[in-house]
Amino acid sequence: MAVIHAYASLIANAANASHANAKMKIQKIQKSRDFRLSKSEDLEITKKTKFSEIMKDEKAREILMEKGMHCLGCPMAMSESLEQGAEMHGLDADELVKEINKKKKRK
């Protein structure tokens, strides 16, 4: 849990930077050994999936960042579900889930 909290803090700082800077910082975090060991790309994303799990999946992160959900790195968002985040951003959680899982299947 401490590792996820540390990543959340780093990504929160990235979220406050520009989108490009956020992406660079996320990529740096992804290269860390602990993050690679905890990847969950085979995870089926649902509306109830927490952002702490979603942030480990590159394709899911890309889609959410494109939709303006830069809060992926916010420490407070780590305990929230995709459904909660979508609601806060005025997005349809069901459509996000479909889009994410469709893109994940195209590996």
C-alpha positions, -999 to 999 in steps of 0.1 A, spaced: 0 0 0 29 23 7 42 18 -28 8 28 -43 6 58 -20 41 69 -31 31 66 -68 -2 84 -61 17 113 -47 41 115 -76 13 112 -102 -7 139 -83 22 162 -89 22 152 -125 -15 159 -128 -9 195 -118 16 199 -146 7 200 -183 -6 169 -199 27 162 -216 46 166 -184 21 143 -166 26 117 -193 64 119 -189 62 115 -151 38 86 -154 62 69 -178 90 74 -153 69 58 -126 61 29 -149 97 21 -153 102 15 -116 107 -21 -106 79 -21 -80 54 -7 -105 63 -33 -132 59 -61 -107 24 -49 -98 10 -44 -133 -25 -57 -139 -30 -54 -176 -51 -85 -176 -76 -69 -152 -111 -66 -166 -121 -30 -160 -155 -24 -145 -174 6 -132 -163 -5 -97 -126 -8 -105 -106 16 -83 -83 42 -99 -54 26 -80 -58 -4 -102 -67 14 -134 -35 35 -133 -15 4 -137 -30 -2 -172 -14 19 -199 -43 16 -224 -69 25 -197 -49 55 -186 -45 68 -222 -83 67 -227 -91 84 -194 -64 111 -200 -78 117 -235 -113 122 -219 -99 148 -195 -97 126 -164 -62 139 -153 -72 131 -118 -59 96 -122 -29 106 -102 -46 124 -74 -41 107 -41 -78 111 -32 -88 95 -65 -69 63 -57 -97 50 -36 -125 61 -60 -141 39 -86 -142 46 -123 -179 52 -119 -173 79 -93 -147 96 -114 -169 95 -145 -198 110 -127 -176 139 -115 -165 145 -151 -199 142 -166 -190 110 -185 -209 78 -190 -191 51 -170 -206 22 -190 -193 37 -223 -158 42 -207 -158 6 -196 -167 -6 -231 -141 16 -247 -113 6 -223 -120 -31 -225 -123 -30 -263 -89 -13 -266 -73 -37 -241 -85 -67 -262 -67 -52 -293 -32 -57 -276 
